[in-house]
């Protein structure tokens, strides 16, 4: 047995298989009576995406080879902070060289290789090198501490780790990674590498990005990146042929959960190359486009929406800095004449703030036209500002999750503004979705009714690595045997097929038996001229069980210029009275909400802060830890 066929992936439908003709026929049969589309409109909360274009049936490496033949002399990767750039041809040659170097260091098809780097040229080279080898890329979150890195690598039985001397995170000083490596490896000065914590670990490939701040010259157990990319492997020779399948696992992404230890989602060549291609299609990317990508490459946003979307269209991807830096991102757009910009709402808000304050010139954004906003719905006021200030008139909104490779729905560049503000678009090609009763996952709800969103299609992960129980909790076959990913997101489906996400089911605030959706209140408050950012959580209440608490970051440097009565009145005049926050906490614009490294707000920390502040009677001006 070769490759991924022997891996202990906890998927409900067993190991990867070639498409089953009988199953394909079953999946193409007409929907039941309740699902029939009448005059183009849906009658129940079930929808299918387009059946065109056909799915790409090749590995990432094979498809990349066709792109290199077409666009070899065009820019592929531009790293502003390194003052370096690669064409598609040079990226191909360097990734071939690194693949051969990694192979000489014992990397084999199917090996799990951890990559703990910031957005950089080296990350791009390593990604394609591993894809070509048939090894499995395992991006490691730069915010992971030593215990989390050990847990991740040991869970996967990783054979190699590629790591930089320093890790850079937003708004923090660089972190020296030598202490982390000393935790992983018994004796870094030894000529052989041994790790009791990760017995499968054979080699650590070390990249110095510290500009001389970190000296690793005495650590003989580390393998320098320069050795991997030596003249012996940089001779331009191609890799030997690989017996790889598009259905093989190529990427294991740790889910960006805000509470529990992330789970390891297994994605295939087929799922990420097609998802990236369809994302690029929705953005109307061409070889002329230059995409600025501030989101991290250890997240699906950077990896699939970044690499796969640009590479399948011959476009260039730009890394402004190793981690998100609002000023660097805006300057990269100006200097490289970028045509697209990626981000989550909190990133866009910070960038707009720099332009509004005059720290970054408002000029130089005329080349921008499109981009992607992900992570949460874009409020109408923010969308208007992005159109006016950054010229993002064709900004797209996408929805997805790590387990779906990641994007299952997306707006188009010419969708009406109200669709781009109030929905996450329609389904991507070859994707199906339904909205079900959270209490009875077999029950499809009437059109327009809120329930749990479930997704099916080529884009589903193969399962969580070595965790059949967790996989079975979310990947559930229906009565016909078709597997659906139950997302945990509350959504509704409109008659014309647009999906609206109303929040995480676990984030719902239940006030006296009534469901309250934080996103609805957040979008309302973000339209307030004095509000820079907001997050709404539920806090315990003796009478109602839970009540609404709103954390507001003010535009004014002095948060005391706003009152809770102003906020409550604003919500009361625009939404139902029961949605008015009972508690309002104010923070200055110099503060920011606690977030994961991929930009998701950690609401559980805000909830803890609210409870502590109320218990201590500290008033509406808390201190975030």
C-alpha positions as CSV (number, residue, x, y, z in Angstrom):
1,X,0.0,0.0,0.0
2,X,1.4,3.4,-0.8
3,X,1.0,7.0,0.2
4,X,-2.0,8.1,2.2
5,X,-3.9,4.8,1.9
6,X,-2.6,3.6,5.3
7,X,-3.0,6.7,7.3
8,X,-5.2,6.5,10.4
9,X,-7.6,9.3,9.4
10,X,-10.8,9.4,11.3
11,X,-13.2,9.8,8.4
12,X,-16.6,8.2,8.5
13,X,-16.5,6.9,4.9
14,X,-13.1,5.2,5.2
15,X,-9.8,5.9,3.3
16,X,-9.5,7.9,0.1
17,X,-11.1,6.1,-2.9
18,X,-11.4,6.8,-6.6
19,X,-14.9,8.2,-7.5
20,X,-17.6,5.5,-7.5
21,X,-19.7,5.7,-10.7
22,X,-22.8,4.4,-8.9
23,X,-22.4,6.9,-6.1
24,X,-21.9,9.6,-8.7
25,X,-25.1,8.7,-10.4
26,X,-26.9,8.7,-7.0
27,X,-25.5,12.2,-6.2
28,X,-26.8,13.5,-9.6
29,X,-30.4,12.3,-9.2
30,X,-33.1,14.9,-9.0
31,X,-33.9,16.4,-5.6
32,X,-37.0,15.2,-3.8
33,X,-40.3,17.1,-4.3
34,X,-39.6,19.5,-1.4
35,X,-36.3,20.5,-3.0
36,X,-37.6,21.3,-6.5
37,X,-36.5,24.7,-7.8
38,X,-39.6,26.4,-9.3
39,X,-38.9,29.2,-11.8
40,X,-35.4,29.3,-10.5
41,X,-36.3,29.8,-6.8
42,X,-35.7,27.4,-4.0
43,X,-38.6,26.0,-2.0
44,X,-36.6,24.4,0.8
45,X,-33.2,25.2,2.4
46,X,-31.2,23.0,0.0
47,X,-29.1,24.3,-2.9
48,X,-26.5,23.1,-5.4
49,X,-23.7,25.2,-6.8
50,X,-22.9,25.3,-10.6
51,X,-21.7,22.1,-12.3
52,X,-19.1,24.1,-14.3
53,X,-16.2,24.4,-14.7
54,X,-15.2,20.7,-14.5
55,X,-13.1,19.7,-11.5
56,X,-9.3,19.7,-12.0
57,X,-8.3,16.0,-11.6
58,X,-4.6,16.4,-10.9
59,X,-2.2,17.0,-8.0
60,X,-1.1,20.5,-7.0
61,X,2.4,19.8,-8.4
62,X,1.2,18.6,-11.8
63,X,-1.2,21.5,-12.1
64,X,1.5,23.9,-11.1
65,X,3.7,22.5,-13.8
66,X,1.1,23.6,-16.4
67,X,1.0,27.1,-14.9
68,X,4.8,27.4,-15.1
69,X,4.7,26.5,-18.8
70,X,2.2,29.2,-19.4
71,X,3.4,32.0,-17.1
72,X,7.0,31.1,-16.2
73,X,8.4,34.6,-16.7
74,X,5.6,36.3,-14.7
75,X,6.0,37.3,-11.0
76,X,4.7,34.6,-8.7
77,X,5.7,35.7,-5.2
78,X,6.8,39.1,-4.0
79,X,8.1,39.4,-0.4
80,X,8.3,43.1,0.5
81,X,9.9,42.7,3.9
82,X,12.6,40.6,2.3
83,X,13.0,42.8,-0.8
84,X,12.8,39.6,-2.9
85,X,10.6,38.2,-5.6
86,X,10.3,35.0,-7.6
87,X,8.9,34.3,-11.1
88,X,6.9,31.2,-11.6
89,X,9.9,29.6,-13.3
90,X,12.2,30.5,-10.4
91,X,9.7,29.3,-7.8
92,X,9.5,26.1,-9.7
93,X,13.2,25.6,-9.8
94,X,13.8,26.5,-6.2
95,X,11.0,24.3,-5.0
96,X,12.4,21.5,-7.1
97,X,15.8,22.1,-5.4
98,X,14.3,22.2,-1.9
99,X,12.3,19.0,-2.6
100,X,15.5,17.2,-3.6
101,X,17.2,18.6,-0.5
102,X,14.4,17.5,1.8
103,X,14.4,14.1,0.2
104,X,18.2,13.8,0.9
105,X,17.3,14.6,4.6
106,X,14.8,11.7,4.7
107,X,11.5,13.3,3.8
108,X,9.3,10.7,2.0
109,X,5.9,10.6,0.4
110,X,3.2,10.8,3.1
111,X,5.5,12.2,5.8
112,X,4.0,15.0,7.9
113,X,6.3,18.0,7.9
114,X,5.7,20.9,10.3
115,X,6.3,24.4,8.9
116,X,6.5,27.2,11.4
117,X,7.4,30.3,9.4
118,X,6.0,33.7,8.8
119,X,4.8,34.9,5.3
120,X,8.0,34.7,3.3
121,X,9.7,33.5,0.1
122,X,11.0,30.4,2.1
123,X,7.4,29.5,3.0
124,X,6.3,29.6,-0.6
125,X,9.3,27.4,-1.7
126,X,8.7,24.9,1.1
127,X,5.0,24.7,0.3
128,X,5.5,23.7,-3.3
129,X,8.5,21.5,-2.5
130,X,6.4,19.4,-0.1
131,X,3.5,19.3,-2.5
132,X,5.7,18.0,-5.2
133,X,7.3,15.4,-3.0
134,X,3.9,14.1,-1.9
135,X,4.8,14.9,1.7
136,X,2.1,16.6,3.8
137,X,2.4,20.3,4.6
138,X,1.5,20.9,8.3
139,X,1.4,24.7,8.9
140,X,2.1,25.5,12.6
141,X,0.4,28.5,14.1
142,X,3.1,31.0,15.1
143,X,1.3,31.8,18.3
144,X,1.6,28.2,19.6
145,X,3.7,27.8,22.7
146,X,6.2,25.0,23.2
147,X,3.6,22.6,24.7
148,X,1.2,23.3,21.8
149,X,3.9,22.6,19.2
150,X,4.8,19.4,20.9
151,X,1.1,18.3,21.0
152,X,0.6,19.1,17.3
153,X,3.7,17.4,16.0
154,X,3.4,14.3,18.3
155,X,-0.3,13.9,17.4
156,X,0.6,13.7,13.7
157,X,3.8,11.7,14.1
158,X,5.7,14.5,12.3
159,X,9.1,13.5,10.8
160,X,10.5,17.0,10.1
161,X,10.1,20.6,11.3
162,X,11.0,23.7,9.3
163,X,11.3,26.6,11.6
164,X,12.7,30.2,11.7
165,X,15.0,31.6,14.3
166,X,12.3,34.1,15.3
167,X,8.5,34.1,15.2
168,X,6.8,37.4,14.4
169,X,3.2,38.1,15.5
170,X,1.1,41.2,15.1
171,X,1.9,44.0,17.6
172,X,4.5,41.9,19.5
173,X,8.2,41.8,19.7
174,X,9.9,38.9,17.7
175,X,10.0,35.7,19.7
176,X,13.3,33.8,19.9
177,X,12.6,30.2,18.9
178,X,15.7,28.7,20.5
179,X,13.9,28.1,23.9
180,X,11.1,26.3,22.0
181,X,13.6,24.1,20.2
182,X,15.4,23.3,23.5
183,X,12.1,22.1,24.8
184,X,11.6,19.9,21.7
185,X,15.2,18.5,21.5
186,X,17.3,17.1,24.4
187,X,20.6,18.5,23.2
188,X,20.8,21.0,20.4
189,X,24.6,20.9,20.4
190,X,24.6,17.1,19.6
191,X,25.4,16.1,16.0
192,X,22.3,13.8,16.1
193,X,18.8,14.9,16.8
194,X,16.8,13.2,19.5
195,X,13.4,14.1,20.9
196,X,11.7,12.2,23.7
197,X,8.6,14.4,23.3
198,X,8.3,13.8,19.6
199,X,10.0,10.4,18.9
200,X,9.2,10.5,15.2
201,X,11.1,13.7,14.7
202,X,14.1,13.1,12.5
203,X,15.3,16.6,11.4
204,X,14.8,20.3,12.2
205,X,15.5,22.6,9.3
206,X,16.4,26.0,10.6
207,X,16.0,29.3,8.7
208,X,17.6,32.4,10.2
209,X,15.3,35.4,9.9
210,X,16.7,37.3,12.9
211,X,19.1,39.7,11.2
212,X,21.9,38.5,13.6
213,X,19.8,38.7,16.8
214,X,19.9,34.9,17.2
215,X,23.1,32.8,17.1
216,X,22.5,29.1,16.4
217,X,26.0,28.3,15.2
218,X,26.7,25.9,18.1
219,X,23.5,23.9,17.6
220,X,24.8,21.0,15.4
221,X,21.5,19.0,15.6
222,X,19.8,21.8,13.5
223,X,20.0,21.5,9.7
224,X,20.6,24.9,8.1
225,X,18.2,25.8,5.3
226,X,21.3,26.8,3.2
227,X,22.4,23.1,3.3
228,X,19.0,22.0,1.9
229,X,19.3,24.6,-0.9
230,X,23.0,23.8,-1.6
231,X,24.5,23.8,-5.0
232,X,24.2,20.0,-5.1
233,X,20.4,20.4,-5.3
234,X,20.2,23.7,-7.1
235,X,21.3,22.3,-10.5
236,X,17.9,22.8,-12.0
237,X,17.3,19.1,-12.6
238,X,13.6,18.0,-12.3
239,X,12.3,15.7,-9.6
240,X,12.0,12.1,-10.3
241,X,8.4,11.1,-11.2
242,X,6.0,10.5,-8.2
243,X,3.1,8.1,-8.1
244,X,0.7,10.6,-6.4
245,X,-3.1,10.8,-6.6
246,X,-5.2,13.9,-6.5
247,X,-7.1,12.2,-3.6
248,X,-4.0,12.0,-1.4
249,X,-3.7,14.1,1.7
250,X,-1.4,17.1,0.9
251,X,-2.2,19.5,3.7
252,X,-3.2,19.1,7.4
253,X,-4.6,22.4,8.7
254,X,-5.1,22.9,12.4
255,X,-8.6,24.4,12.9
256,X,-8.4,28.0,14.3
257,X,-10.6,27.3,17.3
258,X,-10.9,30.1,19.9
259,X,-11.1,27.7,22.9
260,X,-10.1,24.1,22.7
261,X,-6.9,22.6,21.2
262,X,-7.2,22.8,17.4
263,X,-8.2,19.7,15.5
264,X,-6.1,18.5,12.5
265,X,-8.2,18.6,9.3
266,X,-6.8,16.6,6.4
267,X,-7.2,18.2,3.0
268,X,-6.4,16.6,-0.4
269,X,-4.6,17.9,-3.6
270,X,-8.0,17.8,-5.3
271,X,-9.8,19.8,-2.7
272,X,-7.4,22.7,-2.3
273,X,-6.4,23.1,-6.0
274,X,-10.1,23.2,-7.1
275,X,-11.2,25.4,-4.2
276,X,-8.4,27.9,-5.0
277,X,-9.2,27.9,-8.7
278,X,-12.9,28.6,-8.1
279,X,-12.0,31.4,-5.6
280,X,-9.9,33.0,-8.3
281,X,-12.6,32.6,-10.8
282,X,-15.1,34.5,-8.6
283,X,-12.6,37.3,-8.2
284,X,-12.0,37.3,-12.0
285,X,-8.3,37.0,-11.4
286,X,-6.0,37.1,-14.4
287,X,-2.2,36.9,-14.9
288,X,-2.2,40.7,-14.7
289,X,-3.5,40.7,-11.1
290,X,-1.3,41.4,-8.1
291,X,-2.8,40.1,-4.8
292,X,-1.7,41.6,-1.5
293,X,-2.0,38.8,1.2
294,X,-1.5,40.0,4.8
295,X,-3.3,37.0,6.4
296,X,-1.0,34.3,7.7
297,X,0.1,31.4,5.5
298,X,-0.4,29.0,8.4
299,X,-4.2,29.6,7.9
300,X,-6.3,28.4,5.0
301,X,-6.9,32.1,4.1
302,X,-3.2,32.5,3.2
303,X,-2.6,29.1,1.9
304,X,-5.6,28.2,-0.3
305,X,-7.1,31.7,-0.9
306,X,-3.6,32.9,-1.4
307,X,-1.3,30.4,-3.1
308,X,-4.0,28.3,-4.8
309,X,-6.1,31.2,-6.1
310,X,-3.2,33.1,-7.5
311,X,-1.2,30.2,-8.8
312,X,-4.1,28.7,-10.7
313,X,-4.6,32.0,-12.6
314,X,-0.9,33.0,-13.1
315,X,-1.4,36.0,-10.7
316,X,1.2,37.3,-8.3
317,X,0.9,37.1,-4.5
318,X,2.5,39.8,-2.2
319,X,3.6,39.3,1.4
320,X,3.9,42.8,3.0
321,X,5.4,41.4,6.3
322,X,5.9,38.1,8.1
323,X,2.7,38.8,10.1
324,X,-0.1,41.3,9.8
325,X,1.1,44.9,9.8
326,X,-1.5,47.4,8.6
327,X,1.0,50.0,7.5
328,X,3.2,47.5,5.7
329,X,0.1,46.1,3.9
330,X,-1.0,49.5,2.7
331,X,2.5,50.5,1.5
332,X,2.8,47.2,-0.3
333,X,-0.5,48.0,-2.2
334,X,0.8,51.4,-3.1
335,X,4.3,50.4,-4.2
336,X,3.4,47.2,-6.1
337,X,0.2,48.6,-7.6
338,X,-1.8,45.7,-6.2
339,X,-5.2,45.0,-7.7
340,X,-6.5,42.9,-4.9
341,X,-6.3,43.0,-1.1
342,X,-7.2,40.2,1.4
343,X,-8.3,40.6,5.0
344,X,-10.7,40.1,7.8
345,X,-12.9,43.1,9.0
346,X,-10.5,43.9,11.9
347,X,-7.6,44.2,9.5
348,X,-9.5,46.5,7.2
349,X,-10.6,48.6,10.1
350,X,-7.0,49.1,11.2
351,X,-5.9,50.0,7.7
352,X,-8.7,52.6,7.3
353,X,-7.7,54.0,10.6
354,X,-4.2,54.7,9.4
355,X,-5.4,56.5,6.3
356,X,-7.9,58.5,8.3
357,X,-5.2,59.6,10.8
358,X,-2.9,60.6,8.0
359,X,-0.2,58.1,9.0
360,X,-0.6,56.6,5.5
361,X,-1.4,58.7,2.4
362,X,-4.9,58.3,0.9
363,X,-3.3,58.2,-2.5
364,X,-1.9,55.2,-4.4
365,X,-4.9,52.8,-4.2
366,X,-6.4,53.4,-7.6
367,X,-5.2,50.1,-9.0
368,X,-7.2,48.1,-6.4
369,X,-10.5,46.7,-7.6
370,X,-11.2,43.4,-5.8
371,X,-10.2,41.3,-2.8
372,X,-11.6,39.0,-0.2
373,X,-13.1,39.8,3.2
374,X,-13.6,36.7,5.3
375,X,-14.0,35.8,8.9
376,X,-17.3,37.6,9.4
377,X,-19.9,39.6,7.6
378,X,-18.8,43.1,6.4
379,X,-21.1,45.8,7.8
380,X,-22.6,48.2,5.3
381,X,-20.7,51.2,6.7
382,X,-17.3,49.4,6.4
383,X,-18.1,48.2,2.9
384,X,-18.9,51.9,1.9
385,X,-15.6,53.1,3.4
386,X,-13.6,50.3,1.6
387,X,-15.2,51.3,-1.7
388,X,-14.5,55.0,-1.2
389,X,-11.1,55.0,0.5
390,X,-9.4,51.8,-1.0
391,X,-11.3,51.6,-4.3
392,X,-12.4,48.0,-3.5
393,X,-15.5,48.3,-5.6
394,X,-15.4,44.6,-6.5
395,X,-14.6,43.3,-3.0
396,X,-15.9,39.8,-2.5
397,X,-17.2,38.1,0.6
398,X,-16.5,34.4,1.2
399,X,-17.6,31.9,3.7
400,X,-16.0,28.6,4.7
401,X,-14.1,26.7,7.3
402,X,-10.8,24.8,7.5
403,X,-12.7,21.5,7.1
404,X,-14.1,22.5,3.7
405,X,-10.8,23.5,2.1
406,X,-12.0,26.2,3.0
407,X,-14.6,28.2,0.9
408,X,-18.1,26.8,0.2
409,X,-19.9,30.1,-0.7
410,X,-18.8,33.4,-2.1
411,X,-20.2,36.6,-3.6
412,X,-19.2,37.7,-7.1
413,X,-17.5,40.9,-8.1
414,X,-20.8,42.2,-9.5
415,X,-23.2,41.1,-6.9
416,X,-25.4,44.0,-5.6
417,X,-24.0,45.7,-2.5
418,X,-26.9,44.5,-0.4
419,X,-25.9,40.9,-1.2
420,X,-22.3,41.5,-0.3
421,X,-23.3,43.2,3.0
422,X,-26.1,40.9,4.1
423,X,-25.0,37.5,2.7
424,X,-21.9,35.4,2.0
425,X,-22.9,34.8,-1.6
426,X,-24.0,31.6,-3.3
427,X,-22.5,28.2,-3.4
428,X,-19.2,27.5,-5.2
429,X,-19.2,25.0,-8.1
430,X,-19.7,21.3,-7.3
431,X,-20.9,22.2,-3.7
432,X,-24.2,21.4,-2.0
433,X,-25.6,22.9,1.1
434,X,-28.6,22.6,3.3
435,X,-29.9,24.3,6.5
436,X,-31.1,21.8,9.1
437,X,-32.7,21.7,12.5
438,X,-29.8,21.7,15.0
439,X,-31.8,19.3,17.2
440,X,-32.7,17.0,14.2
441,X,-29.9,17.1,11.6
442,X,-32.0,15.0,9.2
443,X,-34.7,17.7,9.0
444,X,-34.2,20.3,6.2
445,X,-35.8,23.6,7.2
446,X,-38.2,25.8,5.2
447,X,-36.6,28.4,3.0
448,X,-35.5,31.5,5.0
449,X,-35.5,29.7,8.3
450,X,-32.5,29.9,10.5
451,X,-30.7,26.6,11.4
452,X,-27.4,24.8,11.1
453,X,-25.6,25.0,7.8
454,X,-24.3,21.7,6.4
455,X,-22.1,21.4,3.3
456,X,-21.2,18.5,1.0
457,X,-19.0,18.0,-2.1
458,X,-15.4,17.5,-3.3
459,X,-14.2,20.1,-0.8
460,X,-14.8,18.1,2.4
461,X,-11.8,17.2,4.4
462,X,-10.9,13.5,4.6
463,X,-11.4,13.7,8.4
464,X,-9.5,14.8,11.5
465,X,-6.2,13.0,11.8
466,X,-6.4,9.9,14.0
467,X,-9.7,11.1,15.6
468,X,-12.6,9.1,14.3
469,X,-14.9,10.2,17.1
470,X,-14.5,14.0,16.5
471,X,-14.8,13.3,12.7
472,X,-18.1,11.4,13.2
473,X,-19.5,14.3,15.3
474,X,-19.3,16.7,12.3
475,X,-19.2,14.5,9.1
476,X,-22.6,12.9,9.1
477,X,-24.0,10.7,6.3
478,X,-27.7,11.3,5.3
479,X,-30.2,8.6,4.5
480,X,-28.7,8.1,1.1
481,X,-25.1,7.8,2.4
482,X,-23.9,11.2,1.3
483,X,-21.6,12.8,3.9
484,X,-22.3,16.3,5.1
485,X,-20.0,18.6,7.1
486,X,-22.1,20.1,9.8
487,X,-20.5,23.5,10.3
488,X,-21.8,24.7,13.7
489,X,-22.8,28.0,12.0
490,X,-26.3,29.3,12.1
491,X,-27.5,30.3,8.6
492,X,-30.5,30.9,6.4
493,X,-30.9,30.3,2.7
494,X,-32.9,32.7,0.5
495,X,-35.1,31.6,-2.4
496,X,-32.4,32.9,-4.9
497,X,-29.7,30.8,-3.3
498,X,-27.9,33.4,-1.2
499,X,-26.6,32.2,2.2
500,X,-26.8,34.5,5.3
501,X,-24.6,33.6,8.3
502,X,-26.2,34.7,11.5
503,X,-23.5,33.6,13.9
504,X,-22.0,30.6,15.6
505,X,-24.6,28.4,17.3
506,X,-22.4,28.3,20.4
507,X,-22.3,32.1,20.5
508,X,-26.0,32.5,20.7
509,X,-27.2,34.4,23.7
510,X,-30.4,32.9,25.2
511,X,-32.2,35.6,27.1
512,X,-35.2,34.3,28.9
513,X,-35.6,31.5,26.3
514,X,-35.2,33.9,23.4
515,X,-32.3,33.5,20.9
516,X,-30.2,36.6,20.4
517,X,-27.6,36.8,17.6
518,X,-24.5,38.8,18.5
519,X,-23.7,39.5,14.9
520,X,-27.0,41.4,14.4
521,X,-26.2,43.8,17.3
522,X,-22.5,44.1,16.2
523,X,-23.5,45.1,12.7
524,X,-25.9,47.7,14.1
525,X,-23.3,49.2,16.4
526,X,-20.6,49.3,13.8
527,X,-22.7,51.8,11.9
528,X,-22.5,54.2,14.9
529,X,-20.1,57.1,14.0
530,X,-18.3,56.9,17.3
531,X,-17.7,53.1,17.3
532,X,-14.4,51.8,15.8
533,X,-15.0,48.1,16.6
534,X,-17.5,46.1,18.7
535,X,-17.9,42.5,20.1
536,X,-21.1,41.3,21.8
537,X,-21.2,38.4,24.3
538,X,-23.7,36.9,26.7
539,X,-23.1,37.2,30.5
540,X,-24.9,35.3,33.3
541,X,-28.1,36.9,34.7
542,X,-30.2,35.7,37.6
543,X,-33.5,36.7,36.0
544,X,-33.0,35.9,32.3
545,X,-30.2,33.4,32.5
546,X,-28.2,35.4,30.0
547,X,-28.1,39.1,28.9
548,X,-26.3,41.1,26.3
549,X,-23.0,42.8,27.0
550,X,-21.3,44.9,24.3
551,X,-17.6,45.7,24.3
552,X,-17.1,48.9,22.3
553,X,-13.8,50.3,21.0
554,X,-14.3,54.0,20.5
555,X,-13.0,56.2,17.8
556,X,-12.2,58.9,20.3
557,X,-9.0,58.5,22.3
558,X,-11.0,59.1,25.5
559,X,-13.6,56.4,25.7
560,X,-15.4,58.4,28.4
561,X,-16.8,60.7,25.7
562,X,-19.4,58.0,25.0
563,X,-22.1,56.7,27.4
564,X,-23.9,53.5,27.7
565,X,-27.2,55.4,27.2
566,X,-26.0,56.5,23.7
567,X,-25.2,52.9,22.7
568,X,-28.5,51.6,24.1
569,X,-30.5,54.3,22.4
570,X,-28.8,53.6,19.1
571,X,-29.7,49.9,19.3
572,X,-33.2,50.5,20.6
573,X,-34.0,52.8,17.7
574,X,-32.8,50.3,15.1
575,X,-33.5,46.9,16.5
576,X,-35.9,45.2,18.9
577,X,-35.9,46.3,22.5
578,X,-34.8,42.9,23.7
579,X,-31.5,43.3,21.7
580,X,-30.5,46.4,23.6
581,X,-27.3,45.6,25.7
582,X,-27.8,45.5,29.4
583,X,-24.1,46.2,29.9
584,X,-21.7,48.3,27.7
585,X,-18.0,48.3,28.3
586,X,-15.8,51.0,26.6
587,X,-12.2,50.7,25.4
588,X,-9.9,53.3,23.8
589,X,-8.8,52.9,20.2
590,X,-5.3,52.0,21.4
591,X,-6.8,48.7,22.7
592,X,-7.7,45.7,20.6
593,X,-9.9,42.6,21.3
594,X,-8.1,39.4,22.2
595,X,-7.8,37.4,19.0
596,X,-6.4,34.2,17.7
597,X,-3.3,34.5,15.4
598,X,-5.7,34.2,12.4
599,X,-7.7,37.2,13.6
600,X,-10.8,35.6,15.2
601,X,-12.0,37.4,18.3
602,X,-11.8,35.2,21.4
603,X,-15.2,35.9,22.8
604,X,-14.7,33.6,25.8
605,X,-12.0,36.0,27.1
606,X,-14.3,39.0,26.7
607,X,-17.1,37.1,28.6
608,X,-14.6,36.3,31.4
609,X,-13.6,40.0,31.4
610,X,-17.2,41.2,31.6
611,X,-18.0,38.8,34.5
612,X,-14.9,39.9,36.4
613,X,-15.6,43.6,35.8
614,X,-19.2,43.3,37.0
615,X,-18.2,41.2,40.1
616,X,-15.6,43.8,41.1
617,X,-17.8,46.8,40.3
618,X,-15.2,48.5,38.2
619,X,-17.6,50.3,36.0
620,X,-17.8,50.4,32.2
621,X,-14.0,50.8,31.6
622,X,-12.4,47.3,31.9
623,X,-8.8,46.3,31.5
624,X,-8.2,43.6,28.9
625,X,-5.6,41.0,29.7
